[in-house]
């Protein structure tokens, strides 16, 4: 199972001389899909502009499982999320909408940043609540497979 975020379509200007989507645009599609979750957690563009707080990706692990070509649509799904006081790890998948195959996955470690001082800070209680509530309501749908970055979280033992 997975949690649908959005659908994207491969544009001709995103393809390379191999006739498939260039790797930079896989990342672009994953990033724009993740923004839907950031908005839900009040940490996306609105938060960056109004509260001067948002997330910065600091590490990622992407697999390119099968190519996608011009005009094809892909569904972007969340397949895992976890967090600690300052970091979030999430994993997304890209599924070819018509042919139903796994095109790519992207696992990302992001930190929460105060843009006023450009430093990593702890999530506010409201945001912790929003993420916890989402995880608790959706964890049965998570199917991350192998996780590469999960060890980067510093979970308290309490």
N, C-alpha and C positions, 0 to 999 in steps of 0.2 A: 504494500500500500504506500501511498504518498499523498501529499497535500498540494493540490494544484495552485499555482501562483499566477501564471499568465502564459499566453501563446505568443510566439514570435515567428516572423517570416524571414527567410534568408534573402537578402538583397543582392543584386548582381555586383554592386561595388564592394561587397564583403568577401567575394570569392577571390581566390588566387590563381596562379598559372596551372595549378593541379586540377582546377575545375570544381573545387569544393570550398566551403567556408574556411577562411583563414582563422588560425587559432585566436587571434586578438578578438574576433567577433563572438566566439564562444564565450569568452570572458565578459564581453559587453552584454550579451544576453543574460548570462547568469547574474551579473551585477544589477541590471534593470529589474530582473525578477525579484532579487533579494530586497530591493527598495520597497516592494509591497509589504514585506514583513517589517522593515524598519519603520515604515509609517504606522503600522499596527502597534508597534512597541513604542511609538512616539520618540524615535531616534533618527528619523530620516531627514529629508530636505527641510521640512518645516522646523524641526528641532534645531537643525544647524543654523538656520536663519534667525529664528526667534529666541532660542535658548542658548545658542552658541555651544551646543553639545551634540555629538554625533559619533559614529564609529569610523575607524580607519582599518582597512584590511592590512594585516602585517605578514601573513603567510598563506599560501594556498597550495592545494594539490589537485590537479585536474587530470582526468583521463579522457582520452579521445577514442571512443570505442568503435564508432562507425561514422563515416562521412555524411554530411548533409550538403545539399546542392541548392542552387538558385531556385527560388520560388517555393521550396519546401517549408512547411510549417512545423514548428517544434513546440511541444508543451514543456514548460519549466515547472518542476515540482520540488517541494521541500521534502527531503527524506530523513532529516535529522537536525536537531538543535539541542545544545546544552550550553551552560554558562557558569561563570563564577562571579566574583564581585566586580571585575573590571573587563572581562573577556567573554566572547561568545564564539562557539564553534558551531558551524552549520554545514550541511551538505545538501547540494541540489543535484537533480538529474535533469537531463534534456532527452526527451522522447520524441522521435519522429511521429508526428500526429497521424499521418495516413498509414504508414507502414508499421507503426508500433514498436520500433526497435530502439534500444538505448543508444543514443548518439554520444553522450558525454556525461561526466559527473564533475562536480567541483566542490571540494571541501575547503572551507575558509576559516581562518582564525582572525577575528577582528577585536580591536580594543576600543574602549569607550573614552572619548577625548573631550576635554574642555577646550573649545577653540579659542577662548580668551587668553589662555595661558599656554596652549598647545602641549598639554600634558595629559597623560592617562589618569582617569579618575574612576571612582566607584559609581556604579549605577545608582540612581535615586530609588527610593523604596517603591514609588509608583511603577517604575519601569521593571524592577525586579518582580513585582506582583503581576504585571502584564505578561512577562516572559514565562513565569512559573505557571500561571493560569493556562497559557497556550500549551505549554508542554504537558501539563496534567490532562488537558482535554484532548490532546492529539497523540500522545506517546504510543498508543496502540497502532497508529498508522506509520510509525517510523520503521524503516527498513534500510539502514545505512550501509549494510555490507561492511567491508573493512574501513576503519577510520584511521587516518594517518596523524591527525593533529590533536586528537582528544587529550593526549597526555600533556598538552600545553596548559590545560585548565588547572587552576590551583583551588581545588575543592576543599572546603573545611571538613573536618571529620566529625563535626557535631551533628 
